[in-house]
Amino acid sequence: QVQLVESGGGLVQPGGSLRISCAASGDSVNAMGWYRQAPGKQRELVAGITKGGTTTYADSVKVRFTISKDRAMTTVFLLMNNLKPEEPAVYYCHADRTSGGMPHRYWGRGTQVAIST
């Protein structure tokens, strides 16, 4: 089992920056990442990172967002720069591990990111 706790969400002005974090505890994981879900929309991938450091980004956030991790992959960070008015959402952390040959994905409860108008 893996437990995830996100933190760092809040209110930011358009064009501003925010860093959110996700702390993992329990079993070791192979990859972690972030999804976001805006009201009335589907949850969408934002960024991911593997234990080896390979990163992936949604096209809409490339260049502006940076995902990183600590060496042990117990904490993942998402630095969000130049936030846009259309990007307020609940940002969810996920962690992936393989057990018994089966993939497992765990989710955090989410952290709210709001953009002031």
Kinemage of the C-alpha trace (Angstrom):
@kinemage 1
@onewidth
@group {chain A} dominant
@subgroup {mainchain}
@vectorlist {calphas} color= white
{ca gln a 1} P 0.000 0.000 0.000
{ca val a 2} L 1.010 3.582 -0.654
{ca gln a 3} L -0.327 6.686 1.028
{ca leu a 4} L -0.052 10.059 -0.681
{ca val a 5} L -0.484 13.493 0.813
{ca glu a 6} L -0.460 16.593 -1.369
{ca ser a 7} L 0.309 20.064 -0.118
{ca gly a 8} L 1.101 23.541 -1.364
{ca gly a 9} L -2.062 24.447 -3.202
{ca gly a 10} L -3.514 27.909 -2.906
{ca leu a 11} L -4.528 31.088 -4.654
{ca val a 12} L -2.236 32.692 -7.183
{ca gln a 13} L -2.534 35.511 -9.677
{ca pro a 14} L -2.484 34.847 -13.429
{ca gly a 15} L 1.107 34.611 -14.514
{ca gly a 16} L 2.193 33.665 -11.027
{ca ser a 17} L 3.980 30.603 -9.745
{ca leu a 18} L 3.176 27.892 -7.267
{ca arg a 19} L 4.924 24.746 -6.120
{ca ile a 20} L 2.912 21.787 -4.923
{ca ser a 21} L 4.281 18.688 -3.246
{ca cys a 22} L 3.265 15.097 -2.784
{ca ala a 23} L 4.667 12.960 0.012
{ca ala a 24} L 4.497 9.189 -0.366
{ca ser a 25} L 4.704 6.637 2.415
{ca gly a 26} L 4.397 2.894 2.537
{ca asp a 27} L 5.705 0.624 -0.194
{ca ser a 28} L 8.256 1.841 -2.704
{ca val a 29} L 7.004 3.163 -6.025
{ca asn a 30} L 8.278 3.188 -9.594
{ca ala a 31} L 6.756 6.404 -10.819
{ca met a 32} L 4.760 9.363 -9.597
{ca gly a 33} L 2.969 12.208 -11.232
{ca trp a 34} L 0.239 14.759 -11.275
{ca tyr a 35} L -3.198 14.952 -12.819
{ca arg a 36} L -5.643 17.797 -12.525
{ca gln a 37} L -9.393 18.083 -12.710
{ca ala a 38} L -11.269 21.301 -13.273
{ca pro a 39} L -14.980 21.605 -12.481
{ca gly a 40} L -17.061 19.856 -15.118
{ca lys a 41} L -14.022 18.420 -16.876
{ca gln a 42} L -12.269 15.090 -16.960
{ca arg a 43} L -9.125 14.458 -15.018
{ca glu a 44} L -6.111 15.063 -17.240
{ca leu a 45} L -2.444 14.253 -17.070
{ca val a 46} L -0.158 17.122 -16.149
{ca ala a 47} L 3.266 15.567 -15.612
{ca gly a 48} L 4.958 12.365 -14.549
{ca ile a 49} L 8.372 11.210 -13.419
{ca thr a 50} L 9.925 7.783 -13.073
{ca lys a 51} L 12.279 6.560 -10.405
{ca gly a 52} L 15.073 6.939 -12.949
{ca gly a 53} L 14.166 10.562 -13.531
{ca thr a 54} L 12.444 10.350 -16.897
{ca thr a 55} L 9.787 13.020 -17.153
{ca thr a 56} L 6.674 13.493 -19.254
{ca tyr a 57} L 4.479 16.548 -19.627
{ca ala a 58} L 1.174 17.459 -21.159
{ca asp a 59} L 1.760 19.691 -24.172
{ca ser a 60} L -0.176 22.494 -22.501
{ca val a 61} L 2.270 22.758 -19.594
{ca lys a 62} L 5.609 22.033 -21.260
{ca val a 63} L 8.202 24.724 -20.573
{ca arg a 64} L 6.047 26.280 -17.837
{ca phe a 65} L 5.820 23.359 -15.382
{ca thr a 66} L 8.643 21.304 -13.924
{ca ile a 67} L 8.251 18.018 -12.101
{ca ser a 68} L 11.005 16.808 -9.810
{ca lys a 69} L 11.565 14.307 -7.040
{ca asp a 70} L 13.822 13.569 -4.156
{ca arg a 71} L 16.427 10.847 -4.524
{ca ala a 72} L 14.397 8.203 -2.712
{ca met a 73} L 11.232 9.125 -4.582
{ca thr a 74} L 9.305 9.746 -1.421
{ca thr a 75} L 8.384 13.272 -2.439
{ca val a 76} L 7.470 14.711 -5.814
{ca phe a 77} L 7.228 18.390 -6.589
{ca leu a 78} L 5.464 20.295 -9.327
{ca leu a 79} L 6.666 23.814 -9.958
{ca met a 80} L 4.086 25.695 -11.959
{ca asn a 81} L 5.123 28.950 -13.611
{ca asn a 82} L 3.067 31.420 -15.601
{ca leu a 83} L -0.214 29.938 -14.440
{ca lys a 84} L -3.076 30.716 -16.760
{ca pro a 85} L -6.629 31.760 -15.853
{ca glu a 86} L -7.960 28.491 -17.275
{ca glu a 87} L -5.789 26.331 -15.025
{ca pro a 88} L -7.553 26.344 -11.674
{ca ala a 89} L -8.238 22.768 -10.682
{ca val a 90} L -7.766 20.156 -8.057
{ca tyr a 91} L -4.317 18.692 -8.617
{ca tyr a 92} L -4.041 15.020 -7.757
{ca cys a 93} L -0.848 13.121 -7.109
{ca his a 94} L -0.525 9.508 -8.153
{ca ala a 95} L 2.040 6.810 -7.516
{ca asp a 96} L 2.585 3.612 -9.430
{ca arg a 97} L 4.106 0.353 -8.294
{ca thr a 98} L 4.185 -3.230 -9.451
{ca ser a 99} L 3.264 -6.026 -7.110
{ca gly a 100} L 2.925 -9.659 -8.057
{ca gly a 101} L 3.418 -8.668 -11.658
{ca met a 102} L 0.377 -6.402 -11.544
{ca pro a 103} L 0.449 -2.621 -11.807
{ca his a 104} L -1.113 -0.630 -9.034
{ca arg a 105} L -1.908 3.081 -9.017
{ca tyr a 106} L -2.587 5.050 -5.885
{ca trp a 107} L -4.093 8.518 -5.601
{ca gly a 108} L -3.915 11.341 -3.152
{ca arg a 109} L -6.890 13.413 -2.099
{ca gly a 110} L -5.814 16.404 -4.154
{ca thr a 111} L -4.790 19.966 -3.527
{ca gln a 112} L -6.726 22.952 -4.827
{ca val a 113} L -5.057 25.484 -7.091
{ca ala a 114} L -7.062 28.630 -7.673
{ca ile a 115} L -6.293 31.530 -10.005
{ca ser a 116} L -7.443 34.953 -8.925
{ca thr a 117} L -9.480 37.036 -11.371
